[in-house]
């Protein structure tokens, strides 16, 4: 179980992503793993070096899909011009690839070795499938739970790519309010908090970071399967990909100062943004360290 958040802010001029690091083993006596990676970059894929995929659900399945997505994006990167639809198709192709593999295995296990290929053709090696067998196989596939969610984000030039894929549902691409939440039941508490704060794509990055910090804490309080947050990932068009420590004293200070305040509007000033940038852009050798902001 897990929690993953993705937010558009700065009038779509920045994307912030965060997830927790707990890998749980429900209904067993096994203790959780507190160092589970749930954010994947595509550093080896040309044109997609600053894209990130946040995962939730069954981790083995999610890892397979994110790996296949890397292969799909490599194919897309060979195109002279890349459009949003190409990336949407890459996400859907990665999901479909892994879903079919699992359908095939479910059929082999529950239908005496029947394969997806045989079901689609309606034929076995020595004759046709009868109607009852086809209905049984279709029911097995329909009942299969595809428990995985993804947030895929980055920029094509100055245009944001902000996608959410949940289980077998159609892929989402929504720029307003610019908030995606995935994961276990803690995601309800996180989304509820973001809505109470009125989070949307017009908010500045400092204000947004506080809201995400608070939302992660709300999810952790509401769901025992949600662990500590990983690094906050921030993507800017033309400025690269950056990360902020989850236990930043700056965020802790803001959270304390605004705990009992209904409005966070004062964080839209130049000083909070300057303070955040000083924390965010201070690492040498970082993914986006060639960009040196004017503070």
Secondary structure as GFF3:
##gff-version 3
##sequence-region A 1 295
A	DSSP	beta_strand	3	9	.	.	.	ID=ss1
A	DSSP	beta_strand	14	19	.	.	.	ID=ss2
A	DSSP	beta_strand	39	41	.	.	.	ID=ss3
A	DSSP	beta_strand	52	57	.	.	.	ID=ss4
A	DSSP	alpha_helix	59	77	.	.	.	ID=ss5
A	DSSP	alpha_helix	84	110	.	.	.	ID=ss6
A	DSSP	alpha_helix	116	121	.	.	.	ID=ss7
A	DSSP	beta_strand	123	124	.	.	.	ID=ss8
A	DSSP	beta_strand	127	128	.	.	.	ID=ss9
A	DSSP	alpha_helix	131	143	.	.	.	ID=ss10
A	DSSP	beta_strand	148	156	.	.	.	ID=ss11
A	DSSP	beta_strand	159	166	.	.	.	ID=ss12
A	DSSP	beta_strand	179	183	.	.	.	ID=ss13
A	DSSP	alpha_helix	186	196	.	.	.	ID=ss14
A	DSSP	alpha_helix	205	222	.	.	.	ID=ss15
A	DSSP	beta_strand	232	236	.	.	.	ID=ss16
A	DSSP	beta_strand	240	244	.	.	.	ID=ss17
A	DSSP	alpha_helix	249	257	.	.	.	ID=ss18
A	DSSP	three_ten_helix	265	268	.	.	.	ID=ss19
A	DSSP	alpha_helix	270	280	.	.	.	ID=ss20
###
